Amino acid sequence: MKKYLILLTIFLCGGCATVDGPGEALKKIWGSSTKSLEDARAEAIAKTYYSPYWDVIKGAKQVVVKKGYQLFKEDEVKGYFVLMGIKGSVNTTEVGVFFVEENDHQTRVEISSLSSNAKRIVSRNLFHGLDIVFGLVPPDPEPEIIPSDTDQRK
């Protein structure tokens, strides 16, 4: 039995996995690796905000909550969120939101995913929400509630 465990360990840590290292292989197995989202950043949709890093992170979190996305993983110090639960996509589709502090007053937000549809949906919603948070566009009008016949009391 011990021999099989040793062989399994060598198999999991060897081969192509050594390029990323054994730690990254374990993250992939555990489901917490962000490597594929980081690799997809080359084709990310990006926008720069003239606001400090921590203000952009805070604003993005507000938008994520308001839109009802699942915040699967986050690391504010390393500068990323991993979102799931994007309407119009498979529930397990991951979208990476990366924050790059360009200087004290500029922060670039990059949105990446292996799903171009999910990436477009999140970028449209997140950027619009951040535009509202930072006063670049007016808030969306509240939907008008029209009472039904049963709601009116005589």
Sequence and secondary structure as in RCSB ss.txt:
>XXXX:A:sequence
MKKYLILLTIFLCGGCATVDGPGEALKKIWGSSTKSLEDARAEAIAKTYYSPYWDVIKGAKQVVVKKGYQLFKED
EVKGYFVLMGIKGSVNTTEVGVFFVEENDHQTRVEISSLSSNAKRIVSRNLFHGLDIVFGLVPPDPEPEIIPSDT
DQRK
>XXXX:A:secstr
 HHHHHHHHHHHHSTTHHHH HHHHHHHHHT   HHHHHGGGG EEEEESS HHHHHHHHHHHHHHHT EEEEEE
TTTTEEEEE  TTS TT  EEEEEEEEETTEEEEEEEES HHHHHHHHHHHHHHHHHHTTSS           TT
T   
